Amino acid sequence: MGERKNPVVATKSGKIEGKFENGLCIFRGIPYAAPPVGELRWMSPQPVKKWDGVRDATKFGAIAPQTVMPIPGFDQAPQPQSEDCLYLNVWTPGIDNKRRPVMVWIHGGAFTIGSGSEIMYDTGILPRRGNVVMVSMNYRLGTLGFLRFKDVTGGKIPATGNEGLLDQVAALKWVKDNIAAFGGDPGNITVFGESAGAMSIGSLMAMPAAKGLFHKGILESGSGDFAISLEDADANGRIFLETAGIKENDVKALRALTSPQLLEIEKKMIAGRLGRGKNPEVTFTVPVIDKEIIPEDINKLARQGYSKEIMTLVGTNLNEWKLFTMMEPGFDQIDEAGVINRLSKVMSANDVKTLVTAYRQIRSKRGAPITPAEIFTAIFGDFMFRMPGIKLVKAQQANKQAAYSYLFTWKSPAMGGVLGACHGLEISFVFGTLNDMFSGTGPEADKLAECMQDAWIALARTGDPSCESIGKWPVYGSKRMTMILDKDCHVEAAPYDEERRAWDKTDKFK
């Protein structure tokens, strides 16, 4: 037999050539928008210019400029960075007309780091296991993708603060227009993502520009709850200019900043917690409720049924915030006053008192640690991830849409198990990249990975995550039915409900 030729696909912009690898046709570094460089920096994504001939699509494109952080358990060579970063990647079982379900991954990283080409995503496990087409993307990050200059420059730089989200919309439009040529079904697109990726999906569900571009959403540890106001976004633009030492009318100086200079200013703002927004604990570069691209508070829109046609699976990890507190030197020595001070930056003093008292009583009764560090970590993880996720599930459910919930409780073996079921831990199970250092390995880990992969694929295929490996997965419903993802996956009614009821007594999440 002769050597098998590399796969070639004709997209709307031109032909591309990928590779056959491990039973899949893989295309890397496909441009989905024009390079946002020069005069297009801080502009909404523009159409790709068509090309003649066959474009090479065997290598990943450059990733968005960022300060790279190592991924626990994964060694990856540095990826080239460039403002010319709007590329996506496709893994497909076949170039044919089989109309497979499409799963589009949006990476996380606090809107400041990450890419669609990270080594932990490049496995092909979901397309091979579930006969689906998978897509990953890059989008603009940090000050290039989520900083608003429109008002502070009098419109001379029209950045809305949502350019990174508009990049995602452009990628989804590319998928809708082109994925049939890759054996995918443009009428069955599931968007899935983690952390900032899940927060992006929550935002996309509220954006008129994204209407009709996807049909289901899997949100891992995030929702759209932390988009900031127009006023805070404008304040962040002014703070950026002050930090950079640039006058508001000096657009030339702003455009002359290099990518490394932008990153240095971003680092100063994050380190000094100079940004304005809902949460000083996280980066200031987040989506903006600008009244145009995102017209209204995202959860309000969800309650009003704006995204009622989208089936959703929303979940969190039990110990989300431990990943972050473990990276903070001396945090384990925080006292009660320190806990109250930090929580008071994101909620009222009355809410802080209510929650600290309730969590101490609940955890003591359960036999869980009640040190100030443990109390803060539990409250803040629920504030950032679990409670906003529950709000979204309830909103979708109220709109008569199928909504499913999970709680991931598998514990990381790292550092003797102190991380628990921390933020980002579930990703290795979804993509089949288990390792001894962070996720753990062995038959029980393999079983959980298979259950999660099958459930994610089932939701993408049918809108229901129930499958043979994980069993029947009921909708959230009035009993708050939640799939516990651990050594033995099972459904529980209202797990950790005492904490949820404590939040019901606060102003923050009534």
FIGUMI-839251 format. One record per residue (C-alpha): x, y, z; residue in three letters. Coordinates in steps of 0.1 Angstrom, whole numbers, plus 5000, padded with zeros to 4 digits. Layout:
! residues N
[pt [X,Y,Z],ALA]
...
! end
This chain:
! residues 510
[pt [5000,5000,5000],MET]
[pt [5012,5035,4993],GLY]
[pt [5018,5061,5020],GLU]
[pt [4987,5078,5032],ARG]
[pt [4985,5114,5021],LYS]
[pt [4979,5142,5047],ASN]
[pt [4942,5154,5049],PRO]
[pt [4933,5185,5030],VAL]
[pt [4901,5205,5036],VAL]
[pt [4887,5234,5017],ALA]
[pt [4875,5261,5042],THR]
[pt [4857,5293,5033],LYS]
[pt [4891,5311,5034],SER]
[pt [4911,5286,5015],GLY]
[pt [4925,5251,5015],LYS]
[pt [4945,5237,5045],ILE]
[pt [4966,5206,5050],GLU]
[pt [4967,5188,5083],GLY]
[pt [4981,5155,5096],LYS]
[pt [4969,5119,5103],PHE]
[pt [4978,5111,5139],GLU]
[pt [4967,5082,5161],ASN]
[pt [4936,5076,5140],GLY]
[pt [4925,5112,5137],LEU]
[pt [4928,5140,5112],CYS]
[pt [4943,5170,5130],ILE]
[pt [4946,5205,5118],PHE]
[pt [4965,5230,5139],ARG]
[pt [4970,5268,5136],GLY]
[pt [4940,5276,5114],ILE]
[pt [4934,5314,5113],PRO]
[pt [4898,5323,5122],TYR]
[pt [4903,5361,5121],ALA]
[pt [4928,5386,5108],ALA]
[pt [4959,5392,5129],PRO]
[pt [4949,5419,5155],PRO]
[pt [4981,5438,5151],VAL]
[pt [4991,5473,5142],GLY]
[pt [4959,5494,5136],GLU]
[pt [4938,5463,5145],LEU]
[pt [4952,5461,5180],ARG]
[pt [4922,5466,5205],TRP]
[pt [4898,5464,5176],MET]
[pt [4870,5438,5172],SER]
[pt [4882,5407,5152],PRO]
[pt [4882,5412,5114],GLN]
[pt [4876,5386,5087],PRO]
[pt [4905,5364,5075],VAL]
[pt [4919,5373,5041],LYS]
[pt [4915,5344,5017],LYS]
[pt [4946,5327,5004],TRP]
[pt [4955,5307,4973],ASP]
[pt [4971,5273,4973],GLY]
[pt [4971,5250,5003],VAL]
[pt [4981,5264,5037],ARG]
[pt [5001,5243,5061],ASP]
[pt [4980,5234,5092],ALA]
[pt [5003,5210,5109],THR]
[pt [5017,5233,5136],LYS]
[pt [5000,5253,5164],PHE]
[pt [4998,5291,5159],GLY]
[pt [5014,5315,5183],ALA]
[pt [4996,5320,5216],ILE]
[pt [4984,5353,5230],ALA]
[pt [5011,5374,5249],PRO]
[pt [5011,5363,5285],GLN]
[pt [5033,5356,5316],THR]
[pt [5034,5319,5314],VAL]
[pt [5028,5298,5345],MET]
[pt [5037,5261,5347],PRO]
[pt [5009,5236,5347],ILE]
[pt [5012,5211,5376],PRO]
[pt [5024,5177,5363],GLY]
[pt [5030,5189,5327],PHE]
[pt [5063,5199,5311],ASP]
[pt [5058,5219,5279],GLN]
[pt [5083,5237,5258],ALA]
[pt [5077,5275,5257],PRO]
[pt [5051,5283,5230],GLN]
[pt [5058,5312,5206],PRO]
[pt [5038,5343,5216],GLN]
[pt [5025,5370,5194],SER]
[pt [4997,5395,5191],GLU]
[pt [4990,5376,5159],ASP]
[pt [4973,5348,5179],CYS]
[pt [4938,5342,5166],LEU]
[pt [4941,5306,5156],TYR]
[pt [4921,5274,5163],LEU]
[pt [4927,5237,5160],ASN]
[pt [4905,5208,5149],VAL]
[pt [4906,5171,5158],TRP]
[pt [4883,5149,5137],THR]
[pt [4878,5112,5132],PRO]
[pt [4871,5117,5095],GLY]
[pt [4868,5142,5066],ILE]
[pt [4834,5131,5055],ASP]
[pt [4797,5139,5057],ASN]
[pt [4789,5121,5089],LYS]
[pt [4778,5152,5108],ARG]
[pt [4793,5144,5142],ARG]
[pt [4786,5164,5174],PRO]
[pt [4811,5193,5177],VAL]
[pt [4828,5201,5210],MET]
[pt [4845,5235,5212],VAL]
[pt [4869,5240,5241],TRP]
[pt [4875,5275,5256],ILE]
[pt [4906,5274,5279],HIS]
[pt [4908,5290,5313],GLY]
[pt [4936,5311,5329],GLY]
[pt [4920,5341,5347],ALA]
[pt [4917,5358,5312],PHE]
[pt [4954,5364,5314],THR]
[pt [4971,5331,5306],ILE]
[pt [4965,5299,5286],GLY]
[pt [4959,5287,5251],SER]
[pt [4941,5262,5230],GLY]
[pt [4974,5244,5223],SER]
[pt [4984,5235,5258],GLU]
[pt [4998,5200,5260],ILE]
[pt [4971,5187,5283],MET]
[pt [4944,5194,5257],TYR]
[pt [4962,5179,5227],ASP]
[pt [4952,5143,5233],THR]
[pt [4924,5136,5208],GLY]
[pt [4908,5114,5235],ILE]
[pt [4873,5129,5231],LEU]
[pt [4872,5126,5193],PRO]
[pt [4885,5090,5194],ARG]
[pt [4864,5079,5223],ARG]
[pt [4831,5096,5213],GLY]
[pt [4834,5100,5175],ASN]
[pt [4830,5137,5179],VAL]
[pt [4848,5167,5163],VAL]
[pt [4868,5188,5188],MET]
[pt [4879,5224,5184],VAL]
[pt [4902,5245,5206],SER]
[pt [4910,5282,5202],MET]
[pt [4932,5310,5213],ASN]
[pt [4917,5344,5221],TYR]
[pt [4932,5377,5231],ARG]
[pt [4941,5379,5268],LEU]
[pt [4948,5404,5295],GLY]
[pt [4951,5441,5285],THR]
[pt [4948,5432,5248],LEU]
[pt [4915,5413,5252],GLY]
[pt [4898,5426,5283],PHE]
[pt [4907,5463,5289],LEU]
[pt [4884,5491,5279],ARG]
[pt [4898,5522,5264],PHE]
[pt [4868,5534,5244],LYS]
[pt [4857,5561,5269],ASP]
[pt [4891,5572,5283],VAL]
[pt [4905,5579,5249],THR]
[pt [4873,5595,5236],GLY]
[pt [4868,5567,5211],GLY]
[pt [4902,5570,5195],LYS]
[pt [4909,5535,5206],ILE]
[pt [4875,5518,5205],PRO]
[pt [4883,5489,5228],ALA]
[pt [4852,5478,5246],THR]
[pt [4869,5455,5271],GLY]
[pt [4852,5425,5255],ASN]
[pt [4875,5419,5225],GLU]
[pt [4886,5385,5239],GLY]
[pt [4849,5374,5239],LEU]
[pt [4844,5388,5204],LEU]
[pt [4874,5366,5194],ASP]
[pt [4855,5336,5208],GLN]
[pt [4824,5346,5188],VAL]
[pt [4845,5349,5156],ALA]
[pt [4859,5314,5163],ALA]
[pt [4824,5300,5168],LEU]
[pt [4812,5317,5136],LYS]
[pt [4841,5300,5119],TRP]
[pt [4830,5266,5133],VAL]
[pt [4794,5271,5122],LYS]
[pt [4806,5281,5087],ASP]
[pt [4833,5254,5082],ASN]
[pt [4829,5225,5105],ILE]
[pt [4808,5204,5081],ALA]
[pt [4838,5201,5059],ALA]
[pt [4856,5184,5088],PHE]
[pt [4828,5159,5094],GLY]
[pt [4811,5179,5121],GLY]
[pt [4775,5190,5125],ASP]
[pt [4770,5228,5126],PRO]
[pt [4736,5222,5141],GLY]
[pt [4750,5205,5172],ASN]
[pt [4777,5225,5188],ILE]
[pt [4786,5222,5225],THR]
[pt [4809,5248,5240],VAL]
[pt [4829,5235,5271],PHE]
[pt [4854,5253,5292],GLY]
[pt [4870,5257,5326],GLU]
[pt [4874,5287,5350],SER]
[pt [4878,5318,5327],ALA]
[pt [4867,5295,5299],GLY]
[pt [4835,5287,5318],ALA]
[pt [4830,5323,5327],MET]
[pt [4834,5331,5290],SER]
[pt [4806,5306,5282],ILE]
[pt [4784,5323,5308],GLY]
[pt [4791,5356,5291],SER]
[pt [4785,5342,5256],LEU]
[pt [4751,5330,5268],MET]
[pt [4742,5366,5274],ALA]
[pt [4757,5381,5242],MET]
[pt [4735,5389,5212],PRO]
[pt [4765,5384,5189],ALA]
[pt [4767,5347,5200],ALA]
[pt [4730,5339,5196],LYS]
[pt [4726,5306,5176],GLY]
[pt [4763,5298,5175],LEU]
[pt [4761,5270,5200],PHE]
[pt [4734,5248,5215],HIS]
[pt [4748,5234,5247],LYS]
[pt [4773,5245,5274],GLY]
[pt [4795,5226,5298],ILE]
[pt [4808,5251,5325],LEU]
[pt [4835,5237,5347],GLU]
[pt [4842,5260,5377],SER]
[pt [4828,5292,5364],GLY]
[pt [4798,5312,5352],SER]
[pt [4793,5347,5340],GLY]
[pt [4788,5362,5374],ASP]
[pt [4821,5382,5376],PHE]
[pt [4817,5405,5346],ALA]
[pt [4823,5441,5358],ILE]
[pt [4803,5473,5353],SER]
[pt [4810,5499,5327],LEU]
[pt [4821,5523,5354],GLU]
[pt [4846,5499,5368],ASP]
[pt [4859,5490,5333],ALA]
[pt [4864,5527,5326],ASP]
[pt [4882,5531,5359],ALA]
[pt [4905,5503,5350],ASN]
[pt [4914,5520,5317],GLY]
[pt [4923,5551,5336],ARG]
[pt [4943,5531,5362],ILE]
[pt [4962,5514,5334],PHE]
[pt [4971,5548,5318],LEU]
[pt [4983,5561,5352],GLU]
[pt [5004,5530,5358],THR]
[pt [5019,5533,5324],ALA]
[pt [5025,5570,5328],GLY]
[pt [5005,5579,5297],ILE]
[pt [4981,5608,5294],LYS]
[pt [4945,5600,5284],GLU]
[pt [4948,5618,5250],ASN]
[pt [4982,5603,5241],ASP]
[pt [4969,5575,5219],VAL]
[pt [5002,5574,5200],LYS]
[pt [5021,5564,5232],ALA]
[pt [4994,5538,5240],LEU]
[pt [4997,5522,5206],ARG]
[pt [5035,5523,5208],ALA]
[pt [5036,5501,5239],LEU]
[pt [5051,5467,5231],THR]
[pt [5036,5434,5242],SER]
[pt [5063,5429,5269],PRO]
[pt [5056,5464,5282],GLN]
[pt [5018,5457,5283],LEU]
[pt [5025,5426,5303],LEU]
[pt [5047,5445,5328],GLU]
[pt [5020,5471,5334],ILE]
[pt [4994,5443,5338],GLU]
[pt [5017,5425,5364],LYS]
[pt [5020,5458,5383],LYS]
[pt [4983,5462,5384],MET]
[pt [4976,5426,5395],ILE]
[pt [5004,5426,5421],ALA]
[pt [4992,5459,5436],GLY]
[pt [4955,5449,5432],ARG]
[pt [4950,5483,5415],LEU]
[pt [4920,5471,5394],GLY]
[pt [4884,5479,5401],ARG]
[pt [4857,5453,5399],GLY]
[pt [4836,5428,5418],LYS]
[pt [4866,5409,5432],ASN]
[pt [4900,5423,5441],PRO]
[pt [4913,5387,5447],GLU]
[pt [4913,5381,5409],VAL]
[pt [4926,5399,5379],THR]
[pt [4909,5431,5367],PHE]
[pt [4909,5420,5331],THR]
[pt [4875,5403,5329],VAL]
[pt [4843,5407,5306],PRO]
[pt [4825,5440,5309],VAL]
[pt [4787,5447,5310],ILE]
[pt [4791,5475,5285],ASP]
[pt [4754,5477,5276],LYS]
[pt [4762,5467,5240],GLU]
[pt [4781,5435,5236],ILE]
[pt [4769,5424,5270],ILE]
[pt [4737,5444,5274],PRO]
[pt [4728,5436,5310],GLU]
[pt [4738,5417,5342],ASP]
[pt [4744,5382,5330],ILE]
[pt [4725,5364,5357],ASN]
[pt [4696,5387,5353],LYS]
[pt [4695,5379,5316],LEU]
[pt [4697,5342,5324],ALA]
[pt [4667,5346,5348],ARG]
[pt [4648,5364,5321],GLN]
[pt [4653,5335,5297],GLY]
[pt [4678,5350,5273],TYR]
[pt [4697,5317,5270],SER]
[pt [4668,5293,5276],LYS]
[pt [4675,5274,5244],GLU]
[pt [4709,5263,5256],ILE]
[pt [4712,5230,5275],MET]
[pt [4737,5234,5304],THR]
[pt [4759,5212,5326],LEU]
[pt [4774,5233,5354],VAL]
[pt [4797,5221,5382],GLY]
[pt [4825,5229,5406],THR]
[pt [4852,5212,5426],ASN]
[pt [4848,5208,5463],LEU]
[pt [4880,5227,5473],ASN]
[pt [4883,5252,5445],GLU]
[pt [4903,5280,5463],TRP]
[pt [4929,5257,5479],LYS]
[pt [4950,5259,5447],LEU]
[pt [4954,5296,5452],PHE]
[pt [4959,5298,5489],THR]
[pt [4986,5271,5487],MET]
[pt [5005,5294,5464],MET]
[pt [5003,5323,5488],GLU]
[pt [5033,5323,5513],PRO]
[pt [5022,5323,5549],GLY]
[pt [4985,5321,5542],PHE]
[pt [4981,5292,5566],ASP]
[pt [4989,5317,5594],GLN]
[pt [4960,5341,5586],ILE]
[pt [4940,5350,5616],ASP]
[pt [4903,5357,5621],GLU]
[pt [4908,5395,5615],ALA]
[pt [4926,5387,5583],GLY]
[pt [4897,5365,5571],VAL]
[pt [4871,5392,5579],ILE]
[pt [4892,5419,5562],ASN]
[pt [4896,5400,5530],ARG]
[pt [4860,5389,5528],LEU]
[pt [4848,5424,5535],SER]
[pt [4863,5435,5502],LYS]
[pt [4838,5415,5483],VAL]
[pt [4807,5416,5505],MET]
[pt [4791,5435,5534],SER]
[pt [4802,5432,5570],ALA]
[pt [4769,5416,5579],ASN]
[pt [4773,5389,5552],ASP]
[pt [4809,5382,5564],VAL]
[pt [4797,5377,5600],LYS]
[pt [4768,5355,5588],THR]
[pt [4790,5332,5567],LEU]
[pt [4820,5329,5590],VAL]
[pt [4798,5319,5619],THR]
[pt [4778,5295,5597],ALA]
[pt [4808,5279,5581],TYR]
[pt [4825,5274,5614],ARG]
[pt [4794,5257,5629],GLN]
[pt [4788,5236,5598],ILE]
[pt [4824,5224,5594],ARG]
[pt [4828,5217,5631],SER]
[pt [4796,5195,5630],LYS]
[pt [4810,5177,5600],ARG]
[pt [4844,5172,5616],GLY]
[pt [4862,5194,5590],ALA]
[pt [4890,5218,5599],PRO]
[pt [4879,5252,5612],ILE]
[pt [4912,5272,5612],THR]
[pt [4908,5307,5598],PRO]
[pt [4926,5296,5567],ALA]
[pt [4902,5267,5561],GLU]
[pt [4872,5289,5568],ILE]
[pt [4883,5315,5543],PHE]
[pt [4892,5290,5516],THR]
[pt [4858,5273,5519],ALA]
[pt [4838,5305,5518],ILE]
[pt [4858,5321,5490],PHE]
[pt [4857,5290,5468],GLY]
[pt [4819,5290,5471],ASP]
[pt [4817,5327,5465],PHE]
[pt [4838,5325,5433],MET]
[pt [4825,5292,5418],PHE]
[pt [4799,5271,5435],ARG]
[pt [4772,5297,5443],MET]
[pt [4774,5314,5409],PRO]
[pt [4771,5280,5393],GLY]
[pt [4740,5271,5413],ILE]
[pt [4725,5304,5403],LYS]
[pt [4730,5297,5366],LEU]
[pt [4716,5262,5369],VAL]
[pt [4685,5275,5388],LYS]
[pt [4680,5302,5362],ALA]
[pt [4681,5278,5333],GLN]
[pt [4659,5254,5351],GLN]
[pt [4633,5282,5357],ALA]
[pt [4632,5287,5320],ASN]
[pt [4622,5250,5315],LYS]
[pt [4656,5241,5301],GLN]
[pt [4674,5209,5309],ALA]
[pt [4701,5219,5335],ALA]
[pt [4725,5195,5351],TYR]
[pt [4749,5199,5381],SER]
[pt [4780,5181,5394],TYR]
[pt [4803,5183,5423],LEU]
[pt [4839,5170,5417],PHE]
[pt [4853,5156,5450],THR]
[pt [4883,5135,5438],TRP]
[pt [4913,5147,5458],LYS]
[pt [4947,5155,5443],SER]
[pt [4976,5134,5458],PRO]
[pt [4999,5165,5455],ALA]
[pt [5018,5176,5486],MET]
[pt [5003,5148,5507],GLY]
[pt [4967,5156,5497],GLY]
[pt [4965,5192,5511],VAL]
[pt [4950,5205,5478],LEU]
[pt [4919,5184,5481],GLY]
[pt [4896,5186,5451],ALA]
[pt [4911,5219,5440],CYS]
[pt [4906,5242,5410],HIS]
[pt [4915,5228,5376],GLY]
[pt [4919,5192,5389],LEU]
[pt [4890,5179,5368],GLU]
[pt [4906,5189,5335],ILE]
[pt [4930,5160,5334],SER]
[pt [4901,5136,5337],PHE]
[pt [4882,5153,5309],VAL]
[pt [4912,5151,5285],PHE]
[pt [4927,5119,5297],GLY]
[pt [4960,5134,5308],THR]
[pt [4963,5118,5343],LEU]
[pt [4996,5121,5360],ASN]
[pt [5011,5109,5393],ASP]
[pt [5020,5145,5405],MET]
[pt [4987,5163,5403],PHE]
[pt [4957,5142,5393],SER]
[pt [4968,5108,5405],GLY]
[pt [4967,5076,5384],THR]
[pt [4955,5040,5387],GLY]
[pt [4923,5021,5380],PRO]
[pt [4901,5043,5401],GLU]
[pt [4914,5075,5383],ALA]
[pt [4910,5058,5349],ASP]
[pt [4874,5048,5358],LYS]
[pt [4865,5084,5368],LEU]
[pt [4881,5098,5336],ALA]
[pt [4861,5074,5315],GLU]
[pt [4828,5083,5333],CYS]
[pt [4835,5120,5328],MET]
[pt [4845,5117,5292],GLN]
[pt [4815,5096,5284],ASP]
[pt [4791,5120,5302],ALA]
[pt [4806,5151,5284],TRP]
[pt [4803,5133,5251],ILE]
[pt [4768,5121,5258],ALA]
[pt [4756,5157,5266],LEU]
[pt [4772,5169,5234],ALA]
[pt [4755,5141,5214],ARG]
[pt [4720,5141,5230],THR]
[pt [4717,5169,5255],GLY]
[pt [4717,5144,5284],ASP]
[pt [4749,5134,5302],PRO]
[pt [4735,5100,5312],SER]
[pt [4755,5072,5298],CYS]
[pt [4764,5035,5305],GLU]
[pt [4795,5042,5324],SER]
[pt [4782,5069,5348],ILE]
[pt [4745,5058,5349],GLY]
[pt [4714,5079,5349],LYS]
[pt [4721,5116,5355],TRP]
[pt [4689,5134,5365],PRO]
[pt [4683,5171,5359],VAL]
[pt [4690,5194,5389],TYR]
[pt [4653,5198,5397],GLY]
[pt [4636,5208,5429],SER]
[pt [4656,5183,5449],LYS]
[pt [4689,5198,5436],ARG]
[pt [4701,5165,5422],MET]
[pt [4739,5166,5417],THR]
[pt [4763,5141,5403],MET]
[pt [4792,5135,5427],ILE]
[pt [4823,5128,5406],LEU]
[pt [4848,5107,5426],ASP]
[pt [4860,5071,5429],LYS]
[pt [4824,5059,5427],ASP]
[pt [4802,5084,5408],CYS]
[pt [4768,5087,5422],HIS]
[pt [4739,5111,5425],VAL]
[pt [4731,5130,5457],GLU]
[pt [4702,5154,5465],ALA]
[pt [4715,5188,5476],ALA]
[pt [4751,5180,5487],PRO]
[pt [4767,5204,5511],TYR]
[pt [4733,5221,5513],ASP]
[pt [4740,5237,5547],GLU]
[pt [4765,5260,5531],GLU]
[pt [4741,5269,5503],ARG]
[pt [4714,5278,5528],ARG]
[pt [4739,5300,5547],ALA]
[pt [4744,5320,5514],TRP]
[pt [4706,5323,5511],ASP]
[pt [4707,5344,5543],LYS]
[pt [4731,5369,5527],THR]
[pt [4726,5398,5504],ASP]
[pt [4752,5385,5480],LYS]
[pt [4734,5354,5466],PHE]
[pt [4697,5357,5477],LYS]
! end
